[in-house]
């Protein structure tokens, strides 16, 4: 099972990958980064994407109808959202939530070039990597 560094190296093998990070969405801290950052600062990007992840993960509307949804925001259950995709004119930002044994407050962020990347393939591969990722 891959750790953060190995997982990030695998992510960068995806066609069109420009940069990636493993981020804790409760603190906004990057646990690991690789490649480019959209604004040139990996830590700022981690904080910004954590805001997006937090907004999506804590919205009750996304949890409706799920039998194992957390009763309240901040619970230890995994967020009801699998991933968030933000499209821009030049690329895609995919935030894939990682389920962990402790608090599931981590996500993978992939910045993908729109012309060279394959959004469907990237989403599938990020899901596979999220399942295998080992956080120590």
N, C-alpha and C positions, 0 to 999 in steps of 0.2 A: 504494500500500500504506500503510495507516494506521499511525501511531506509537501510543505508549501513550495519549496524551491523546485522540486521535480515537477509538481503540478503546473507551476508557472511556465517552466520550460516546455511542457507538453502543450499548453495553451498557445504559446507563441509559434508552434508548428502548424497551427491552423492557417489556411490561405487567407491573406489579408489582415492578419493580426498585427496591430500597431503597438499595443501595450496591454498590460494586464496587471491586476493586483488582487491580493486577498485582503479583505477589509473587515474590521469589526464594526458593525453598524451601530452599536450602542455608544462607542467612544469616537468613531470616525477615524481611527488609526489604521494605517496600512500595516499589515503583518508581513507583507512581502510584495515587491513590485518588480516588474521587468519591462523592458522596451521603453517606448515613448509615453509621455503623458499629454493629454489634450491641451493643457495650459502650461506645460513645461515644469510643473511641480507635482510630483507624485503625492505628497502629503496633502496639498490643497485639494487635489482631485479626489483622494480618499475621503476627505471630510465632506466634499460636495456630493459625491455619490452615496455616502452614508445617509445624508439627509433624504435623498430620493428613496433609498431602500427602507429607511425608517417610516417614511410616510406611507409607502405601499404596505409594509408588513403590519402596521398597527391599525389599519383601517378595518372596522367591523364589517363593512360592506363586502370585502373580499372573503370573509370567513363565513358568511351566511350559508347555511346548508351543509357545512362540514361537521361530521360527528365528533372529530377530535380537535376542533378549533380551540385555542386557548380562551379561557373565560374572560380574561382581561389583558390589556396591553402590558407588556413587561413580564408575562408568565414565562415558564421554562419550556413550553411546548414550541415546536418548530412553527415558523410563521406559515399562514395558509397560502402564501404566495410562493410559487416555484421560482419565477424569474420576472424581471422587469426589462423591457426593451425600449430604449429611447433612440429614435432615428433622427439623424441630422442630414443635411444635404451631402455631406462628405462621408458619413459613416454611421455605424451602429454602436451603441453602448448596451451591453448585455450584463445585467446584474443577476447572478444565479445564487440563490440561497443554499447554504450548506447545512445539513442537519448534523448536529453533534450530540454527544452524550451529555454534555454539560448544559449549555444554554442556547444553542443554535442562533448565535448573534453574528455569524460570519457569512460573507458572500464573496463570490468570485466576480470581478469586474473585467470584462474584455472590451477593449476598444478595437473595433473592426472597420477596416477600410471598405466603403460601400462598393467601389468599383471592382475590387479584387476578392472580397470576402463572399462567403456563402452563409447567409443568416441562419437558414435551417440547419445546415451541417454544424455550425458553431454552437447553436442552441443544444443540439443533441449531444455533441462532444462535451460541452460544459456540464451538462447533466451527469454524464458518465464520470467526469473528473470529480465533480462534487460528491458523488457517492463513494469514491475511492480515497478522497483526501483525508489524510490523518493529521490531526492537529495535536501537537504535544504540549 
